[in-house]
Amino acid sequence: MKGNAPIFRAIALDIAQRIINSEFEEGSKISGRTLLAGHYNVSPETIRKAISLLKDEDVVEVSQGKEVTILSVEKAYNFIEHYKSSESVYSLRQDIEILLKDKRQLDEKFEAVLTEIINYSDRLRNLTPYNPVEIAIKPDAHIVGQTIGQLRLWQHTGATVMAIRRGTEIIISPGPSAVIAAYDRIVVVGENGIYQRTSEYFNRTSRLVVQSRES
């Protein structure tokens, strides 16, 4: 980010810092552009651009004879602070661009995995009488916080868990220790009528479970 800044701006910032450090005092003259070009090992044109930046901010004054006079330590400080702020904004913009790129890659990965599941589901439909269905888990469902092993899903509904979709994450073939969370979407397979049986079982509320135990 800072490394991408033009060299003449970096030189202008360095001269401003040297003014603040009293290497160049107010009212003093800086040696000609040719000598400055030799000090920074750049062309006179690069020095001209650097001095022009400082002149525009009233940090220095340039005479017709190309002599550079230091005008203000305060303006040199303001000049540096201005570009610090600019660099911060530029840095934040680059961070946002990186995050957006990561999000696009994550979305593409999510779409690829979801397509794989759908294709797998289509193959299952052709090969077996078991149809995959996806069931959303309500926040007050009694299975929230339980593991797949604790659900005893096959005994209660005849269904088998294929995957859990949690936000942009997809857990394929989750093991018995996988914990169910609110708003998960659980992909299961089973015979005809599996969606209704499994959905009713998954989304019974904790309150109903407690009441049935008490009675």
N, C-alpha and C positions, 0 to 999 in steps of 0.2 A: 504494500500500500504506500508507505512512505518511500520505499525504494523505487516506485513508479513515478515519483514527482520529477518534473523537469530539472536538469542540473542547474539551470540559472536560478530557479527558485531556491534550491538548496544553498547556493552560494549567497543569495540575498539574505536568507535566514542566518547563515553563518556570520555574515558581516554585521547583521543586526545584533546577534548575540555578542559579538566582539565589542560592539558599541556599549552594550549593557555592562559588559565586563571591564569597561574603561580602557580597553586596548586602543580604541579610537574615541577620543574625548570630544565633547561638544565643541564646535568651533574649529576643530583641527581639520587638516586636509589629508585626504587619502592619496597615495601616489597614483600616477596616471594609469589608465586602463591597461596599457601594455604590461606594466609591472604587476598589476593585479592578475592579469591573464597568466603571467609566469608563475605567480604564487599558487594559483588554483589549477594550473596546468590545463587551461582551456583557451579557446579562441577569444580574441577581443570582442567579437560579436556576442558571445555568451555573457561576458562581463557587462556589456552594454545593456543587455536584457535584465540582468540582475540589478544593476544600478537604477534602471528605469523603474523597476518595481518599488525600490526604496524611495525614489524621487516622487512617485505617484502618491505615496503615503506620507510625504513630508519628513522622511527620516533623514534624507540627504538633499543637498542642492548641487546642481551641476552647472558650472560656468561655461561660457562659450568656448573657453580654452580647454574644455573637457576636464577641468579640475573638480574633484568631488569634495564637498564640505559637509561635515557632520552637523546636523541641525538639532536633533532631539533624541535624548535617551528614552524619554517617555514614549515617543512615537515608535522607536525601535522595539520597545516592549510590546506596544499595541500591535505592531506588525507581526510579531511572533505569536501572540495570543490569537490573532485572527486566523493564521494558518494552522494553529493547533486545532481550533474549532473546525476548520474546513476538513482537516485530516480525520477528525473524529466522525464527522458526518459521512465522509467517504468510506471510512472503515465500517460504520454501521450499515451502509448501503451494500457493501460487499458481503457482510455477514448475512443480510437478508437474501441476497442472490444465492449464496451457498445453501441456506436453509430451504429456499424454494426449489433448488436443484435436487437436494436430498428428498424433499417431499415428492417431487415428480418421480424420482427413482423408486421411492417406497410405493407410490400409487401404481406404478407399472408392475412392481413385484406382486402387489396385492391382486391386481387384475389377472396376472399370469397364474397365480395359485388358485384364484377363484375359478378361472377358466378350466384349470386342471381338474378341480373338484366337479364342475359341471360336466366335463367330458367323461369323467369317471362315473358320474351318476347316469349319464346316457348309456354307457356300456353296461352298467348294472341292469338298467331297464331291459336291455336287449338280451342279457344272459340269464337273468333270474327274475322271479316274480316280486323281488324286494325293491321297493321304490324309496329313494332317499327323500327326506323332507327336512326342512329347517324350522326350528322352533325358537322363538324369542323368549327369554327368561325375564319375568317381571321382577321388580326389586323386592316384593314381599313374598315371592315364591318360597315354599318350604325347603327347596333343594339348595338355595343360596348358601354357600359356605360348606356344603357337603362335597365329598369326593365322589368320583364316578363309581368307585368300588362300593361306597355306602349306599348308592341309589338302588342297587339290585334291580337295575332297569329291565333286564330280560325277564326276571320273575314277575315284575309288576305289569309290563306292557308288551313283552316280546320284541322290543326294539334293541338295536345295537348302535352305540355311538361311533360315528365315523370321524367327526371333526368338531372343533369348537371355534367359532368366529368371535373374536373379542376386539372390537374397534377395527383397526387395520391389520391386526394379527390373526393368523389362522393356525390353529394347532391341529395338525392332521394325526389321526389315530392316537388320541390322548390315552395315557395309561390310567390304571385304576386310582392313582394318587392325584390325578388332576382335579383341582377344586373349581366348583361352579361359582361364577360371580353374577351379580345382577346385570341385566342387559346383555349377557352372553347370548349368542345364537348357536344352538346345538343342532348339528346335522346328524340325523339318525336314519337307519334303514329298518324296514320290517315289511310285513305283509299288508294287504289292503286294510285301511282303517287305522293304520299305525299313527297317523298324524293326530287324530282326535284323542286316541287313548293316551299317547305320550304327552300331548299338550296339556290335557287335563291333569295328568299325574305330575308333570313338571311344575305347573303353575297353581297347584293348590297352595293356599296361603298358610303361613306358619300358625296363624290363629286357629284355623280349622283343624290343623294337626294337633295342637294343644288341647282343643275342646274334645276331639275324638278320644284322646288318651285319657282325659279326665272322666269321660262318660263310660 
